[in-house]
C-alpha cells in the first residue's frame, strides 16, 4: 500500500478581468485569483492535486498545509481520504476546525481523492457513488459592479451566451433591478449579498425582490450562521441560500433546516469527504444543493465530480471573469449554459508546469 511521501503547497496568482472596478467583495481591489494547490506525492511516485480556498488568504492557507497538515500525514497510508480527513480534524481541532485550518484540510482531501481515482483508474464520481450525469447546467456568477449600467450590460451578455441562470453580487435595489432588466424576464436571477444587510434591511427589500421574481437570495445577513434569522426570512416566499462560509458537515446539519439551498464550497467545507456528507444531509432533508465554486483549479474539477455523482446537486457556479491563463487548459467551460463533466481518472485536473512556473508566488 502506497504511503504519502510529500505534501507541497503551491501558491499561484493569476490576473483576471471582469469589466468592473474590482471592488466591493474582497478586502482590497480584486484583480488576481489566488490559488493554493496542494500537491501530494506517494512513495511510488503517484501525484494527486488538491486546492484550498485562497482568495486574500493564500499565504496563511499555504502555511497551514506546510506546517500543520503535512507533518501529520507524511508517512501515512494514502488509501482512505475520509479516515485521514477525520484524523486531521481531530489532531488539529485546537487550531480551529473552521477557516484556514479546514481550507488546508480541504486541499489535502481533494488531492487524496484524486490519488484514489488515479490508483483505481476511475473518475472520483465513479468512486463516490457512480456517474449519474454527463453534464450539468451552469450559471454565470457575475462580480459586483455597483453600477446599474454595468450590471445590466453583463447580465444581458451572460443571458445572450445561453446562460438561463445568472447570479449577481449586488447589494442595492437599483443594481439588482438592473440585473433583472439586462437578463430579461425568462432568466432565473439570484443575488449574493455577502452578509451586507441587517435583518431590517432584508425585510424591507423583500417585496421588491419578490416583484422581480428573484430565484434565491444568498447570505443576506451577518452573521451568516444565524440560522434562526435565515429560516424566518423564508416567510417572504423567496428562497434563501447559504453555506459558502460554513465548514464541515456539522455546520450544515444546522444550516440545512434554515435555507432552501445549502451551498457547500469544496475548497472550504473540508474537501470532497465533507461535501459528500453535506449531500447526505441535504438528501435526508429533501434539499437541493447549489455548490459554491468560483474557482478554476482542482476545486472546480472536484465540484464537477461531486455533481456527476450526486443528484442533490442542481447547478454549477461559473465565475464570470476572463483569466490571463488556466492552470489546466483542458478545463471544461460552459457552452450555452451546459457544462460537460470529464470522466478521467481522479478529478481530471493536470496542472501545466509552465503555468505553475509563470504564476507561482514565492
Beta strands, then each sheet from edge to edge (+ up, - down):
strand 1: 4-17
strand 2: 32-42
strand 3: 47-52
strand 4: 135-141
strand 5: 165-168
strand 6: 188-192
strand 7: 214-218
strand 8: 239-242
strand 9: 261-262
strand 10: 288-289
strand 11: 316-319
strand 12: 322-323
strand 13: 338-340
sheet 1: 3+ 2- 1+ 12-
sheet 2: 10+ 9+ 8+ 7+ 6+ 5+ 4+ 11+
sheet 3: 10+ 9+ 8+ 7+ 6+ 5+ 4+ 13-
end
